[in-house]
Amino acid sequence: MAATDFKDYYAILGVSKNASADEIKKNYRRLARKYHPDMNPGNKEAEASFKEVSEAYEILSDPEKRQKYDRFGQYWKQAGTGRPPGGGGNVNVDVSGFDFSQYANFDEFINELLGRFNTTGPTTGGSRTYTYRTQSGGTTGFSGFDGFGDVSGFDSRTAVGADREANISLSMSEAFHGVQKRFTVNGETIEVRIPPGAKPGIRVRIRGKGQMNSYNQQRGDLYLNVELQPNPFFQFEGDNLICEVPVTPDEAVLGGPIEVPTPEGSVTVNVPAGVKSGQSLRLRGKGWPNIKGVRSDQLVKIVIVPPKDLSPIDRESYEKIRASRSFNPRSHLSQVRL
């Protein structure tokens, strides 16, 4: 498999490389429902996504396949097949002294490669640093290789530098509207435009800002992992936004219009008479934008809040209601026993 054909199954399922089997299954089921052909008739993009999600789950749900994928990256299918990367036994690829034709199988090649590369430092987010020991005793650093999945062709004369990752923290307002951000990674100041609709789990790719290949001065890419700062009013529920809005007892009983904040300002919402505390009202198209600019929904959870301090008129009114009330919401509990 060419490096350009490599699929990041963890990114496809939206999970980290340390995700448990239950997390992988949970995300797969959610995405499978989302992209299933029955839910998206005639949608070729959804069909392609469904196949990709299913392929990712097939690999990551199988402990043996997942172990090979984690260890060998883009070459995981060739591990143990008796075929070195690139095809038959006559393959001769120059990788600073490596000749694949001398190896009986891919595992043998990996074993020698691991013997010539010395891992230094702890793994951070699936990325680690390798130091190649040259015959002259010097060292050439290769930082940020994610297993061996990013080593395109294993030829340092033509390969770009390794990709690297960084986290970027956004307020919910910045993520919703999009923002121009300037930040520093490893001493380098970078400016990037984050498009509207960024969410936790989304990665923003910045070409040519990764590690440098010291041999040919070509650079890999930088991937920014988006983190959102908590918002006191809006939260995510799947792709939708959810919020809680308090109403008074009389508004709950009688219904009527109330003002509800949305990401772009308040809108008037008619509360139905007799609404229950905890019931949700759906504001279609008022939620979070996706990469195509299509908005999800906003769910408004109703919370009935009684007044703490009653005026004399309020108290008199509530006492009259209590004295004349015929409705008993607990009547069905009279016969409850264990």
C-alpha angles and dihedrals in degrees: 000000000000118000090246090058094054114124122207099219092185091056091046090057093039096237135122123253089252093054117138123239089255092053091050092049093046094051092044093054091048093050094041090056090046096052101029111134091233089060093044108037112192094002106132093185092055090047091053091047091050091053091047092050091048091049091050092050092048090059101037095044091057109077094207095048092043091052091052092045092051092048103041103026112195091005096054094113091057094053109113094002096108092242123113116218114288101032134281134024095272094067110127113186121172109230102161092295100337116129111187093197090074093064124086093208143353094265090058090052092049092049092055092042091054089050091057095044119068118204112225125190131002125304114258118194093337092307123113140172123247126195118204114211112218125209090251091059095251124120135230114200123224108186128190103018109161098215104298096306095103100048100104108209092332090256112130092195093065105019121105119231121275121278118248135201136220136173122241122196119211134181114238089250092054091048093048098048099029123244144213109238132190118195141152126246119183091342094310120116112223130185119203138171112229109205121228116276102040113163137182108283094032117121122207115209120215111190120225097010098101130094119318122244099226091204098060102008092239117144133216125222133276119230118202116206108212118228122183124213114232116267120212093221112023126057134168125254104182106304093337131084119237130195139169121237122188121223131184122247092253091051089052093049099041101027123213143148122316133175115248124189118234128181089269100040141292125319131189115252125187110225110212117238112262095023114170127230107260094026114132129222119204122225104195117219094006097103135080124327121236125214090278092053094251111142124226122215131279116226116209112203111204117223117187109218120189118212116260098203115044124198116224090257092050092049092048090050093050091047090053090050091050092048094051100034116122097176116098113186091191099053091108091058097065094091098042112127138154 
